[in-house]
């Protein structure tokens, strides 16, 4: 449906009905010290879930050619990609 390069975000449309949903929280009500869960695919890993606490709100950062503003900083661990080894 759409994408935003600066936010590293894409919106997809899935045909069908009856899919489970999750109510999103209100980041304006979030406080430093609140528990958070991060779900994603860092470094190309599939199905990564981690948890932590909010360390700061409103952080700006530039990464390569992207300028992020007003980020939520968390101490949730992001795993580095480790090569698979067969035993």
C-alpha positions as CSV (number, residue, x, y, z in Angstrom):
1,X,0.0,0.0,0.0
2,X,2.8,2.4,0.9
3,X,6.2,2.9,2.4
4,X,8.3,5.5,4.1
5,X,12.1,5.2,3.6
6,X,12.9,7.6,6.5
7,X,10.9,5.6,9.0
8,X,11.9,2.3,7.6
9,X,8.2,1.4,7.5
10,X,5.9,-0.3,5.0
11,X,2.1,-0.8,5.0
12,X,0.8,-4.0,3.5
13,X,-2.8,-5.0,2.7
14,X,-3.8,-8.6,3.3
15,X,-7.0,-9.9,1.7
16,X,-9.2,-11.9,4.0
17,X,-11.0,-11.6,7.3
18,X,-10.9,-12.9,10.9
19,X,-7.2,-12.3,11.4
20,X,-6.2,-11.7,15.0
21,X,-5.3,-8.2,15.9
22,X,-3.4,-6.4,18.6
23,X,-4.3,-3.1,20.1
24,X,-1.4,-0.6,19.9
25,X,-0.4,1.4,22.9
26,X,-0.2,5.2,23.1
27,X,3.5,6.3,23.0
28,X,2.5,9.6,24.5
29,X,1.6,7.8,27.7
30,X,4.8,5.8,27.8
31,X,7.3,6.7,30.5
32,X,11.0,6.1,31.0
33,X,11.2,2.8,32.9
34,X,8.2,1.2,31.3
35,X,8.6,-2.4,30.0
36,X,8.6,-2.9,26.2
37,X,8.7,-5.7,23.7
38,X,10.5,-5.5,20.4
39,X,9.5,-7.7,17.5
40,X,11.3,-7.7,14.2
41,X,14.0,-9.0,11.9
42,X,17.3,-7.3,12.8
43,X,20.2,-8.3,10.6
44,X,17.9,-10.5,8.5
45,X,17.0,-12.9,11.4
46,X,13.5,-14.2,11.4
47,X,11.0,-14.1,14.2
48,X,13.1,-12.2,16.7
49,X,11.4,-11.1,20.0
50,X,13.2,-9.4,22.9
51,X,12.1,-7.3,25.9
52,X,13.6,-4.4,27.9
53,X,12.7,-1.0,29.4
54,X,12.3,2.4,27.9
55,X,15.6,4.3,28.5
56,X,14.7,7.6,26.9
57,X,12.1,9.3,24.7
58,X,12.5,11.9,21.9
59,X,16.0,10.8,20.8
60,X,17.3,12.0,17.4
61,X,19.8,10.0,15.4
62,X,21.2,9.8,11.9
63,X,22.1,6.5,10.4
64,X,23.7,6.6,6.9
65,X,21.3,8.8,4.9
66,X,18.4,8.5,7.3
67,X,17.6,11.1,9.9
68,X,15.3,9.8,12.6
69,X,13.6,12.1,15.1
70,X,11.7,11.6,18.3
71,X,12.7,7.9,18.8
72,X,12.0,5.7,21.8
73,X,15.2,4.3,23.2
74,X,15.2,0.9,24.9
75,X,17.7,-1.4,26.3
76,X,16.0,-4.4,24.6
77,X,18.9,-6.5,23.2
78,X,19.3,-6.8,19.4
79,X,21.1,-10.0,18.4
80,X,24.0,-9.9,16.0
81,X,23.7,-12.3,13.1
82,X,25.8,-15.4,13.9
83,X,26.7,-17.8,11.1
84,X,24.9,-21.2,11.4
85,X,27.1,-24.1,12.3
86,X,26.2,-27.7,11.6
87,X,27.0,-30.2,14.3
